């Protein structure tokens, strides 16, 4: 059995760990709220841009309006934008999205080039000797659109230059504080369809066939809208992933705090039992010594 001093040191260590995990839980809760607020602020622009793209998709020959709308018949290379976390202590957050990416690559017939956002995903790909062409890490929380627009521009340039024929986005979709889902979606070429997931995401309600007037011209306007829309998609995915990461970390740290407190209580109980046992043992030793002394005195009196 450990000594009383060792048990006190262990109890103090567990309580210190509980204080650290409680602080991490509080910080994560604050960052989750900021990420959700930033995510909600992107919704109005995303909805308007999506409605405009839906209108253009109804026009004959819409695939020829812009290269980012044109599906290539021959595909040779794929680009994956892989969004993960910079740190651990977030439960299974990084593991889930990493597993999803590895399963996708295993089933994908084409070679994949990677752009990573986050150190955990980058390190995993480096250990497996994957082709990483760029990496972004240590973004501000929440990141600004200017930070992510450079990433969007890189993705578009890779596609327009012909180095890749399709671009996929791997991220974690934030649903609730307790529910996050890893997803992989194709973002380039842009497929303007009214799928159920897109209806829910962009509040699909634009069904008019009205004629729009584009200024200064349709080509220039479409260039601006499509490139910005793709960047906004990436920006939303980064915010989704950040909110998912910190909500997962908040839950993991909450559980860690609870476990630490429970462990400290059990250790305190063991310590109290050991201390009580030692006190009882000392009392018994004192009583035995007093009894022995009383017997010795009685023996001396009998001799006298």
RODO-2510 file (C-alpha; in nm, 4 decimals, decimal comma):
residues 304
     n   res          X          Y          Z
     1     x     0,0000     0,0000     0,0000
     2     x     0,1229     0,3507    -0,0814
     3     x     0,2302     0,5722     0,2016
     4     x     0,0108     0,8606     0,3192
     5     x     0,2515     1,1105     0,1652
     6     x     0,2405     0,9366    -0,1751
     7     x    -0,1384     0,9282    -0,1645
     8     x    -0,1568     1,2998    -0,0830
     9     x     0,0740     1,3773    -0,3760
    10     x    -0,1392     1,1671    -0,6100
    11     x    -0,4622     1,3329    -0,4951
    12     x    -0,3072     1,6765    -0,5483
    13     x    -0,1910     1,5755    -0,8985
    14     x    -0,5355     1,4479    -0,9997
    15     x    -0,7005     1,7669    -0,8727
    16     x    -0,4509     1,9762    -1,0708
    17     x    -0,5374     1,7778    -1,3843
    18     x    -0,9072     1,8431    -1,3193
    19     x    -0,8379     2,2166    -1,3010
    20     x    -0,6539     2,2057    -1,6361
    21     x    -0,9273     2,0069    -1,8116
    22     x    -1,1945     2,2374    -1,6681
    23     x    -1,0068     2,5378    -1,8077
    24     x    -0,9766     2,3701    -2,1494
    25     x    -1,3495     2,2955    -2,1416
    26     x    -1,4271     2,6626    -2,0738
    27     x    -1,1958     2,7850    -2,3508
    28     x    -1,3415     2,5342    -2,5979
    29     x    -1,6978     2,6453    -2,5159
    30     x    -1,6032     3,0058    -2,5902
    31     x    -1,4387     2,9180    -2,9218
    32     x    -1,7337     2,7023    -3,0269
    33     x    -1,9678     2,9991    -2,9860
    34     x    -1,7375     3,2209    -3,1944
    35     x    -1,7125     2,9604    -3,4719
    36     x    -2,0907     2,9095    -3,4816
    37     x    -2,1490     3,2855    -3,4991
    38     x    -1,9017     3,3164    -3,7889
    39     x    -2,0638     3,0169    -3,9612
    40     x    -2,4100     3,1724    -3,9382
    41     x    -2,2806     3,5022    -4,0769
    42     x    -2,1839     3,3317    -4,4061
    43     x    -2,5330     3,1942    -4,4678
    44     x    -2,6965     3,5020    -4,6356
    45     x    -2,4257     3,5333    -4,9025
    46     x    -2,4195     3,1561    -4,9608
    47     x    -2,7955     3,1459    -5,0132
    48     x    -2,7975     3,4356    -5,2603
    49     x    -2,5031     3,2993    -5,4591
    50     x    -2,6601     2,9535    -5,4689
    51     x    -2,9921     3,0897    -5,5977
    52     x    -2,8112     3,2755    -5,8744
    53     x    -2,6206     2,9624    -5,9740
    54     x    -2,9468     2,7667    -5,9804
    55     x    -3,0868     3,0234    -6,2237
    56     x    -2,7819     2,9901    -6,4489
    57     x    -2,8047     2,6103    -6,4349
    58     x    -3,1498     2,6218    -6,5956
    59     x    -3,0106     2,7950    -6,9033
    60     x    -2,9219     2,5770    -7,2060
    61     x    -2,5511     2,5103    -7,2377
    62     x    -2,4697     2,6277    -6,8851
    63     x    -2,1623     2,3996    -6,8753
    64     x    -1,9923     2,6173    -7,1341
    65     x    -2,0467     2,9382    -6,9355
    66     x    -1,7437     2,8793    -6,7124
    67     x    -1,4657     2,6132    -6,6868
    68     x    -1,5506     2,5514    -6,3191
    69     x    -1,8951     2,4290    -6,4284
    70     x    -1,7593     2,1938    -6,6937
    71     x    -1,7207     1,8258    -6,6013
    72     x    -1,4132     1,6835    -6,7753
    73     x    -1,4655     1,3605    -6,9665
    74     x    -1,1151     1,2314    -6,8909
    75     x    -0,9943     1,2409    -6,5312
    76     x    -0,6340     1,1697    -6,4382
    77     x    -0,5670     1,3435    -6,1053
    78     x    -0,7669     1,4400    -5,7966
    79     x    -0,7094     1,7093    -5,5376
    80     x    -0,8247     1,6589    -5,1799
    81     x    -0,8602     1,9530    -4,9409
    82     x    -0,8269     1,7804    -4,6033
    83     x    -0,9378     1,9778    -4,2953
    84     x    -0,8382     1,8482    -3,9518
    85     x    -0,7313     1,9936    -3,6172
    86     x    -0,4025     2,1429    -3,5040
    87     x    -0,4180     1,9800    -3,1606
    88     x    -0,5364     1,6655    -2,9900
    89     x    -0,7455     1,6237    -2,6738
    90     x    -1,0595     1,6327    -2,8901
    91     x    -1,1871     1,2790    -2,8504
    92     x    -1,2325     1,0970    -3,1818
    93     x    -1,2615     1,4151    -3,3908
    94     x    -0,9306     1,3813    -3,5799
    95     x    -0,9562     1,0030    -3,5960
    96     x    -1,2992     1,0062    -3,7624
    97     x    -1,2116     1,2454    -4,0459
    98     x    -0,8764     1,0714    -4,0989
    99     x    -1,0477     0,7335    -4,1278
   100     x    -1,2956     0,8802    -4,3782
   101     x    -1,0126     1,0171    -4,5960
   102     x    -0,8204     0,6878    -4,5890
   103     x    -1,1310     0,4908    -4,6876
   104     x    -1,1986     0,7361    -4,9702
   105     x    -0,8443     0,7052    -5,1030
   106     x    -0,8568     0,3253    -5,0838
   107     x    -1,1686     0,3176    -5,3055
   108     x    -1,0659     0,6066    -5,5342
   109     x    -0,9155     0,4949    -5,8689
   110     x    -0,7090     0,8099    -5,9356
   111     x    -0,3937     0,9444    -5,7685
   112     x    -0,4704     1,2093    -5,5070
   113     x    -0,2816     1,5275    -5,4271
   114     x    -0,3480     1,6850    -5,0891
   115     x    -0,3816     2,0322    -4,9431
   116     x    -0,4069     2,0045    -4,5665
   117     x    -0,5560     2,2426    -4,3123
   118     x    -0,4431     2,1402    -3,9644
   119     x    -0,1360     1,9650    -3,8268
   120     x    -0,3008     1,6342    -3,7368
   121     x    -0,4087     1,5545    -4,0911
   122     x    -0,0765     1,6759    -4,2321
   123     x     0,1230     1,4542    -3,9947
   124     x    -0,0894     1,1521    -4,0778
   125     x    -0,0352     1,1990    -4,4520
   126     x     0,3374     1,2580    -4,4068
   127     x     0,3726     0,9309    -4,2147
   128     x     0,2083     0,7540    -4,5089
   129     x     0,4215     0,9397    -4,7655
   130     x     0,1275     1,1010    -4,9459
   131     x     0,1633     1,3790    -5,2028
   132     x     0,1072     1,7031    -5,0083
   133     x     0,1381     2,0153    -5,2238
   134     x     0,0514     2,2718    -4,9534
   135     x    -0,0386     2,2897    -4,5872
   136     x    -0,2085     2,5485    -4,3680
   137     x    -0,1982     2,5442    -3,9888
   138     x    -0,2320     2,7665    -3,6817
   139     x    -0,5259     2,9585    -3,8249
   140     x    -0,6945     3,2148    -3,6040
   141     x    -1,0148     3,1043    -3,4311
   142     x    -1,2375     3,1805    -3,6050
   143     x    -1,0329     3,2456    -3,9222
   144     x    -1,1063     3,5442    -4,1421
   145     x    -1,2405     3,5067    -4,4938
   146     x    -0,9193     3,6663    -4,6252
   147     x    -0,7173     3,3764    -4,4835
   148     x    -0,9379     3,1164    -4,6499
   149     x    -0,9806     3,3013    -4,9806
   150     x    -0,6103     3,2382    -5,0558
   151     x    -0,6770     2,8688    -5,0066
   152     x    -0,9772     2,8882    -5,2389
   153     x    -0,7707     3,0655    -5,5028
   154     x    -0,5078     2,7895    -5,4861
   155     x    -0,7714     2,5203    -5,5329
   156     x    -0,9200     2,6996    -5,8356
   157     x    -0,5773     2,7582    -5,9912
   158     x    -0,4889     2,3884    -5,9550
   159     x    -0,8045     2,2969    -6,1460
   160     x    -0,7879     2,5635    -6,4153
   161     x    -0,4206     2,4868    -6,4862
   162     x    -0,5121     2,1258    -6,5619
   163     x    -0,3019     1,9743    -6,2822
   164     x    -0,6126     1,8162    -6,1330
   165     x    -0,9474     1,7218    -6,2859
   166     x    -1,1655     1,7291    -5,9751
   167     x    -1,1443     1,8636    -5,6216
   168     x    -1,2895     1,7057    -5,3091
   169     x    -1,3356     1,8640    -4,9690
   170     x    -1,2946     1,6529    -4,6524
   171     x    -1,4265     1,8158    -4,3363
   172     x    -1,6416     1,7540    -4,0292
   173     x    -1,9973     1,8833    -4,0441
   174     x    -2,1143     2,0449    -3,7213
   175     x    -2,4709     1,9467    -3,6312
   176     x    -2,4983     1,9850    -3,2547
   177     x    -2,2607     2,0042    -2,9610
   178     x    -2,2821     1,6263    -2,9297
   179     x    -2,3044     1,5334    -3,2996
   180     x    -2,0426     1,5894    -3,5712
   181     x    -2,0246     1,3982    -3,8996
   182     x    -1,7149     1,3568    -4,1217
   183     x    -1,7986     1,4327    -4,4863
   184     x    -1,6257     1,4268    -4,8247
   185     x    -1,7852     1,6373    -5,0989
   186     x    -1,6857     1,7332    -5,4524
   187     x    -1,6622     2,1112    -5,4897
   188     x    -1,4894     2,1478    -5,8296
   189     x    -1,6227     2,1276    -6,0935
   190     x    -1,9226     2,2919    -5,9344
   191     x    -2,2336     2,0783    -5,9731
   192     x    -2,5397     2,3004    -5,9614
   193     x    -2,8106     2,0557    -5,8606
   194     x    -3,1025     2,0759    -5,6227
   195     x    -3,0191     1,7793    -5,4012
   196     x    -3,1866     1,7486    -5,0643
   197     x    -2,8676     1,8270    -4,8732
   198     x    -2,8160     2,1437    -5,0756
   199     x    -3,1784     2,2457    -5,0296
   200     x    -3,1394     2,2171    -4,6545
   201     x    -2,8034     2,3920    -4,6478
   202     x    -2,8992     2,6897    -4,8655
   203     x    -3,2688     2,7260    -4,7853
   204     x    -3,3745     2,6378    -5,1393
   205     x    -3,6657     2,8629    -5,2270
   206     x    -3,5695     3,0351    -5,5533
   207     x    -3,7934     2,8822    -5,8220
   208     x    -3,8570     3,1805    -6,0438
   209     x    -3,7660     3,1842    -6,4149
   210     x    -3,7245     3,5604    -6,4220
   211     x    -3,4636     3,7127    -6,6510
   212     x    -3,1597     3,8641    -6,4789
   213     x    -2,9477     4,1496    -6,6119
   214     x    -2,5746     4,1115    -6,5385
   215     x    -2,3407     4,4085    -6,5121
   216     x    -2,0847     4,4745    -6,6459
   217     x    -2,1283     4,1436    -6,8361
   218     x    -2,2397     3,7883    -6,7705
   219     x    -1,8927     3,6312    -6,8029
   220     x    -1,7274     3,8689    -6,5585
   221     x    -2,0121     3,8429    -6,3116
   222     x    -2,0137     3,4635    -6,3307
   223     x    -1,6365     3,4532    -6,2785
   224     x    -1,6692     3,6584    -5,9613
   225     x    -1,9674     3,4679    -5,8224
   226     x    -1,8331     3,1177    -5,8849
   227     x    -1,4858     3,1826    -5,7441
   228     x    -1,6310     3,3527    -5,4383
   229     x    -1,8879     3,0794    -5,3905
   230     x    -1,6213     2,8081    -5,3927
   231     x    -1,4150     3,0081    -5,1424
   232     x    -1,7246     3,0502    -4,9238
   233     x    -1,7857     2,6749    -4,9399
   234     x    -1,4313     2,6140    -4,8163
   235     x    -1,4700     2,8853    -4,5532
   236     x    -1,7908     2,7266    -4,4244
   237     x    -1,6218     2,3852    -4,4153
   238     x    -1,3307     2,5265    -4,2115
   239     x    -1,5736     2,6908    -3,9682
   240     x    -1,7762     2,3694    -3,9496
   241     x    -1,4610     2,1748    -3,8682
   242     x    -1,3465     2,4271    -3,6077
   243     x    -1,6851     2,4213    -3,4360
   244     x    -1,6808     2,0403    -3,4461
   245     x    -1,3273     2,0245    -3,3084
   246     x    -1,3913     2,2528    -3,0130
   247     x    -1,7287     2,0988    -2,9324
   248     x    -1,5614     1,7547    -2,9336
   249     x    -1,2807     1,8917    -2,7160
   250     x    -1,5300     2,0549    -2,4813
   251     x    -1,7134     1,7241    -2,4382
   252     x    -1,3875     1,5302    -2,3962
   253     x    -1,2579     1,7767    -2,1373
   254     x    -1,5916     1,7687    -1,9536
   255     x    -1,5681     1,3905    -1,9309
   256     x    -1,2026     1,4130    -1,8274
   257     x    -1,2909     1,6598    -1,5518
   258     x    -1,5666     1,4345    -1,4261
   259     x    -1,3358     1,1321    -1,4299
   260     x    -1,0618     1,3247    -1,2499
   261     x    -1,3033     1,4413    -0,9827
   262     x    -1,4348     1,0868    -0,9374
   263     x    -1,0805     0,9517    -0,9155
   264     x    -0,9830     1,2206    -0,6643
   265     x    -1,2867     1,1303    -0,4523
   266     x    -1,1931     0,7609    -0,4576
   267     x    -0,8321     0,8398    -0,3710
   268     x    -0,9471     1,0678    -0,0891
   269     x    -1,1672     0,7880     0,0427
   270     x    -0,8750     0,5427     0,0288
   271     x    -0,6539     0,7984     0,1988
   272     x    -0,9098     0,8543     0,4758
   273     x    -0,9461     0,4795     0,5252
   274     x    -0,5681     0,4341     0,5418
   275     x    -0,5337     0,7272     0,7793
   276     x    -0,8126     0,5943     0,9988
   277     x    -0,6491     0,2517     0,9963
   278     x    -0,3166     0,4005     1,1003
   279     x    -0,4825     0,5978     1,3811
   280     x    -0,6605     0,2852     1,5011
   281     x    -0,3353     0,0907     1,4879
   282     x    -0,1565     0,3584     1,6887
   283     x    -0,4354     0,3627     1,9477
   284     x    -0,4146    -0,0145     1,9785
   285     x    -0,0365     0,0107     2,0213
   286     x    -0,0818     0,2726     2,2941
   287     x    -0,3468     0,0606     2,4676
   288     x    -0,1245    -0,2456     2,4455
   289     x     0,1710    -0,0501     2,5851
   290     x    -0,0403     0,0829     2,8720
   291     x    -0,1625    -0,2676     2,9497
   292     x     0,1934    -0,4003     2,9446
   293     x     0,3049    -0,1206     3,1755
   294     x     0,0177    -0,1934     3,4129
   295     x     0,1158    -0,5616     3,4191
   296     x     0,4769    -0,4755     3,4874
   297     x     0,3824    -0,2528     3,7804
   298     x     0,1571    -0,5273     3,9208
   299     x     0,4432    -0,7750     3,8991
   300     x     0,6809    -0,5357     4,0837
   301     x     0,4266    -0,4851     4,3627
   302     x     0,3855    -0,8608     4,4061
   303     x     0,7631    -0,9067     4,4353
   304     x     0,7874    -0,6367     4,6985
***
